[in-house]
Amino acid sequence: MAQSEPTSPRPWWRFGHVWLVISGPAIVVVASFITFYLAANGTDHVVDEDYYRKGIEINRTLADTPESLAPAVQARNHAQTGVKPSPKTP
């Protein structure tokens, strides 16, 4: 048999699996920086400057029309007690 020359080992960056292992966490780090940038530079329009006055107006409107909340109250009571509400007869 003919003896072959010993081959030198390849460097670590020549293996594809190494890049597969490195790319997962690297993508997560890049995505976290993008998310931080969007969170830091984005404006939050959820809270209105006059939220308290608008909330009081909404509560007054709901207090004036309690029949509009009747299905929600019945569903809440059914979820807590397990007793079905009796149907209304006209």
Backbone as JSON Lines, residues from 0, in Angstrom:
{"i":0,"aa":"M","n":[0.82,-1.17,0.0],"ca":[0.0,0.0,0.0],"c":[0.88,1.25,0.0]}
{"i":1,"aa":"A","n":[0.34,2.23,-0.66],"ca":[1.07,3.49,-0.73],"c":[0.68,4.37,0.44]}
{"i":2,"aa":"Q","n":[1.65,4.96,1.03],"ca":[1.4,5.86,2.15],"c":[1.11,7.25,1.61]}
{"i":3,"aa":"S","n":[0.03,7.86,2.12],"ca":[-0.29,9.21,1.68],"c":[0.31,10.21,2.66]}
{"i":4,"aa":"E","n":[0.5,11.4,2.16],"ca":[1.06,12.44,3.02],"c":[0.03,12.84,4.07]}
{"i":5,"aa":"P","n":[0.45,13.09,5.28],"ca":[-0.51,13.55,6.28],"c":[-0.98,14.96,5.91]}
{"i":6,"aa":"T","n":[-2.29,15.15,5.99],"ca":[-2.84,16.46,5.66],"c":[-2.95,17.29,6.92]}
{"i":7,"aa":"S","n":[-2.72,18.57,6.76],"ca":[-2.83,19.45,7.91],"c":[-4.32,19.75,8.15]}
{"i":8,"aa":"P","n":[-4.71,19.89,9.39],"ca":[-6.13,20.14,9.68],"c":[-6.53,21.52,9.15]}
{"i":9,"aa":"R","n":[-7.77,21.58,8.74],"ca":[-8.29,22.86,8.24],"c":[-8.54,23.8,9.4]}
{"i":10,"aa":"P","n":[-8.47,25.12,9.16],"ca":[-8.78,26.07,10.23],"c":[-10.27,26.02,10.58]}
{"i":11,"aa":"W","n":[-10.6,26.51,11.77],"ca":[-11.97,26.39,12.26],"c":[-12.97,27.13,11.4]}
{"i":12,"aa":"W","n":[-12.6,28.22,10.77],"ca":[-13.55,29.0,9.98],"c":[-13.89,28.36,8.64]}
{"i":13,"aa":"R","n":[-13.25,27.29,8.32],"ca":[-13.54,26.58,7.07],"c":[-14.67,25.56,7.22]}
{"i":14,"aa":"F","n":[-15.11,25.34,8.43],"ca":[-16.19,24.39,8.66],"c":[-17.53,25.12,8.66]}
{"i":15,"aa":"G","n":[-18.49,24.6,7.93],"ca":[-19.8,25.24,7.81],"c":[-20.62,25.2,9.09]}
{"i":16,"aa":"H","n":[-20.47,24.15,9.88],"ca":[-21.25,24.03,11.11],"c":[-20.88,25.1,12.12]}
{"i":17,"aa":"V","n":[-19.64,25.53,12.1],"ca":[-19.22,26.59,13.02],"c":[-20.01,27.86,12.73]}
{"i":18,"aa":"W","n":[-20.17,28.2,11.48],"ca":[-20.9,29.41,11.11],"c":[-22.39,29.26,11.4]}
{"i":19,"aa":"L","n":[-22.9,28.06,11.32],"ca":[-24.29,27.83,11.68],"c":[-24.5,28.08,13.17]}
{"i":20,"aa":"V","n":[-23.58,27.63,14.0],"ca":[-23.68,27.83,15.44],"c":[-23.5,29.31,15.79]}
{"i":21,"aa":"I","n":[-22.6,29.99,15.13],"ca":[-22.33,31.4,15.43],"c":[-23.45,32.3,14.92]}
{"i":22,"aa":"S","n":[-24.06,31.96,13.8],"ca":[-25.05,32.85,13.18],"c":[-26.32,32.99,14.0]}
{"i":23,"aa":"G","n":[-26.75,31.97,14.72],"ca":[-27.98,32.06,15.52],"c":[-27.91,33.16,16.57]}
{"i":24,"aa":"P","n":[-26.95,33.08,17.49],"ca":[-26.85,34.16,18.48],"c":[-26.53,35.52,17.86]}
{"i":25,"aa":"A","n":[-25.77,35.54,16.78],"ca":[-25.44,36.82,16.15],"c":[-26.69,37.5,15.6]}
{"i":26,"aa":"I","n":[-27.59,36.73,15.02],"ca":[-28.84,37.29,14.5],"c":[-29.69,37.82,15.64]}
{"i":27,"aa":"V","n":[-29.7,37.12,16.77],"ca":[-30.48,37.58,17.92],"c":[-29.92,38.9,18.47]}
{"i":28,"aa":"V","n":[-28.61,39.02,18.51],"ca":[-28.0,40.26,18.99],"c":[-28.33,41.42,18.07]}
{"i":29,"aa":"V","n":[-28.25,41.22,16.77],"ca":[-28.58,42.27,15.81],"c":[-30.06,42.65,15.94]}
{"i":30,"aa":"A","n":[-30.93,41.67,16.07],"ca":[-32.36,41.95,16.2],"c":[-32.65,42.7,17.5]}
{"i":31,"aa":"S","n":[-31.92,42.42,18.56],"ca":[-32.15,43.15,19.81],"c":[-31.73,44.61,19.68]}
{"i":32,"aa":"F","n":[-30.64,44.88,18.95],"ca":[-30.25,46.27,18.73],"c":[-31.28,47.0,17.88]}
{"i":33,"aa":"I","n":[-31.84,46.34,16.89],"ca":[-32.88,46.96,16.06],"c":[-34.12,47.23,16.92]}
{"i":34,"aa":"T","n":[-34.5,46.29,17.76],"ca":[-35.66,46.48,18.63],"c":[-35.43,47.63,19.61]}
{"i":35,"aa":"F","n":[-34.23,47.71,20.18],"ca":[-33.92,48.81,21.09],"c":[-33.99,50.15,20.36]}
{"i":36,"aa":"Y","n":[-33.47,50.21,19.14],"ca":[-33.53,51.45,18.36],"c":[-34.98,51.87,18.12]}
{"i":37,"aa":"L","n":[-35.81,50.93,17.73],"ca":[-37.23,51.25,17.48],"c":[-37.93,51.68,18.76]}
{"i":38,"aa":"A","n":[-37.62,51.05,19.87],"ca":[-38.26,51.41,21.13],"c":[-37.78,52.77,21.64]}
{"i":39,"aa":"A","n":[-36.52,53.07,21.45],"ca":[-35.97,54.33,21.96],"c":[-36.39,55.53,21.11]}
{"i":40,"aa":"N","n":[-36.52,55.34,19.83],"ca":[-36.83,56.47,18.94],"c":[-38.3,56.58,18.57]}
{"i":41,"aa":"G","n":[-39.09,55.6,18.9],"ca":[-40.51,55.64,18.56],"c":[-41.27,56.45,19.6]}
{"i":42,"aa":"T","n":[-42.32,57.09,19.16],"ca":[-43.15,57.83,20.09],"c":[-44.33,56.96,20.51]}
{"i":43,"aa":"D","n":[-44.75,57.13,21.74],"ca":[-45.84,56.35,22.28],"c":[-47.11,57.18,22.25]}
{"i":44,"aa":"H","n":[-48.04,56.84,21.38],"ca":[-49.28,57.59,21.23],"c":[-50.43,56.92,21.97]}
{"i":45,"aa":"V","n":[-50.14,56.0,22.86],"ca":[-51.2,55.28,23.54],"c":[-51.88,56.16,24.57]}
{"i":46,"aa":"V","n":[-51.11,56.89,25.34],"ca":[-51.66,57.7,26.41],"c":[-51.91,59.11,25.89]}
{"i":47,"aa":"D","n":[-53.14,59.56,26.06],"ca":[-53.51,60.91,25.65],"c":[-53.16,61.87,26.78]}
{"i":48,"aa":"E","n":[-52.83,63.1,26.44],"ca":[-52.47,64.07,27.45],"c":[-53.65,64.4,28.36]}
{"i":49,"aa":"D","n":[-54.85,64.3,27.83],"ca":[-56.06,64.63,28.6],"c":[-56.84,63.35,28.92]}
{"i":50,"aa":"Y","n":[-56.11,62.31,29.34],"ca":[-56.75,61.01,29.55],"c":[-57.74,61.02,30.71]}
{"i":51,"aa":"Y","n":[-57.47,61.8,31.74],"ca":[-58.33,61.76,32.92],"c":[-59.72,62.32,32.61]}
{"i":52,"aa":"R","n":[-59.78,63.45,31.92],"ca":[-61.09,64.05,31.59],"c":[-61.86,63.14,30.65]}
{"i":53,"aa":"K","n":[-61.18,62.55,29.67],"ca":[-61.86,61.65,28.74],"c":[-62.36,60.39,29.45]}
{"i":54,"aa":"G","n":[-61.6,59.91,30.42],"ca":[-62.04,58.74,31.19],"c":[-63.28,59.03,32.0]}
{"i":55,"aa":"I","n":[-63.35,60.23,32.59],"ca":[-64.54,60.61,33.35],"c":[-65.75,60.71,32.43]}
{"i":56,"aa":"E","n":[-65.57,61.25,31.23],"ca":[-66.67,61.33,30.27],"c":[-67.15,59.95,29.85]}
{"i":57,"aa":"I","n":[-66.23,59.04,29.66],"ca":[-66.61,57.67,29.28],"c":[-67.38,57.02,30.41]}
{"i":58,"aa":"N","n":[-66.93,57.2,31.65],"ca":[-67.63,56.62,32.79],"c":[-69.03,57.2,32.94]}
{"i":59,"aa":"R","n":[-69.19,58.49,32.7],"ca":[-70.54,59.09,32.77],"c":[-71.44,58.51,31.69]}
{"i":60,"aa":"T","n":[-70.9,58.32,30.49],"ca":[-71.69,57.75,29.4],"c":[-72.11,56.33,29.74]}
{"i":61,"aa":"L","n":[-71.2,55.56,30.3],"ca":[-71.54,54.18,30.67],"c":[-72.51,54.13,31.83]}
{"i":62,"aa":"A","n":[-72.43,55.07,32.75],"ca":[-73.36,55.1,33.88],"c":[-74.77,55.46,33.43]}
{"i":63,"aa":"D","n":[-74.88,56.26,32.36],"ca":[-76.19,56.65,31.85],"c":[-76.88,55.51,31.13]}
{"i":64,"aa":"T","n":[-76.14,54.56,30.6],"ca":[-76.73,53.46,29.83],"c":[-76.29,52.12,30.41]}
{"i":65,"aa":"P","n":[-76.82,51.71,31.56],"ca":[-76.39,50.44,32.16],"c":[-76.86,49.22,31.37]}
{"i":66,"aa":"E","n":[-77.94,49.36,30.57],"ca":[-78.41,48.21,29.81],"c":[-77.43,47.79,28.73]}
{"i":67,"aa":"S","n":[-76.53,48.69,28.33],"ca":[-75.55,48.3,27.32],"c":[-74.5,47.37,27.89]}
{"i":68,"aa":"L","n":[-74.33,47.38,29.2],"ca":[-73.34,46.51,29.84],"c":[-73.93,45.2,30.34]}
{"i":69,"aa":"A","n":[-75.23,45.03,30.19],"ca":[-75.89,43.84,30.73],"c":[-75.29,42.54,30.2]}
{"i":70,"aa":"P","n":[-75.01,42.37,28.9],"ca":[-74.41,41.11,28.45],"c":[-73.04,40.86,29.06]}
{"i":71,"aa":"A","n":[-72.26,41.91,29.24],"ca":[-70.94,41.73,29.83],"c":[-71.04,41.32,31.29]}
{"i":72,"aa":"V","n":[-71.98,41.91,32.0],"ca":[-72.16,41.57,33.41],"c":[-72.65,40.13,33.53]}
{"i":73,"aa":"Q","n":[-73.58,39.72,32.67],"ca":[-74.06,38.34,32.71],"c":[-72.94,37.36,32.41]}
{"i":74,"aa":"A","n":[-72.11,37.68,31.44],"ca":[-71.0,36.78,31.1],"c":[-70.01,36.7,32.25]}
{"i":75,"aa":"R","n":[-69.74,37.82,32.9],"ca":[-68.83,37.82,34.03],"c":[-69.38,36.96,35.16]}
{"i":76,"aa":"N","n":[-70.66,37.14,35.46],"ca":[-71.27,36.36,36.53],"c":[-71.29,34.87,36.2]}
{"i":77,"aa":"H","n":[-71.53,34.53,34.93],"ca":[-71.53,33.13,34.52],"c":[-70.13,32.54,34.65]}
{"i":78,"aa":"A","n":[-69.11,33.32,34.31],"ca":[-67.74,32.82,34.39],"c":[-67.33,32.59,35.85]}
{"i":79,"aa":"Q","n":[-67.84,33.42,36.76],"ca":[-67.45,33.28,38.16],"c":[-68.22,32.18,38.87]}
{"i":80,"aa":"T","n":[-69.5,32.05,38.57],"ca":[-70.32,31.1,39.33],"c":[-70.61,29.82,38.58]}
{"i":81,"aa":"G","n":[-70.61,29.85,37.28],"ca":[-70.95,28.67,36.49],"c":[-72.43,28.5,36.26]}
{"i":82,"aa":"V","n":[-73.23,29.43,36.75],"ca":[-74.69,29.37,36.59],"c":[-75.06,30.18,35.37]}
{"i":83,"aa":"K","n":[-75.83,29.54,34.47],"ca":[-76.25,30.27,33.27],"c":[-77.35,31.24,33.63]}
{"i":84,"aa":"P","n":[-77.29,32.44,33.02],"ca":[-78.36,33.42,33.29],"c":[-79.66,32.96,32.64]}
{"i":85,"aa":"S","n":[-80.75,33.29,33.3],"ca":[-82.05,32.92,32.74],"c":[-82.38,33.85,31.57]}
{"i":86,"aa":"P","n":[-82.99,33.33,30.51],"ca":[-83.32,34.19,29.38],"c":[-84.46,35.14,29.73]}
{"i":87,"aa":"K","n":[-84.37,36.33,29.18],"ca":[-85.41,37.32,29.44],"c":[-86.62,37.02,28.6]}
{"i":88,"aa":"T","n":[-87.77,37.14,29.17],"ca":[-89.01,36.96,28.43],"c":[-89.62,38.32,28.17]}
{"i":89,"aa":"P","n":[-89.99,38.57,26.93],"ca":[-90.55,39.89,26.63],"c":[-91.93,40.1,27.16]}
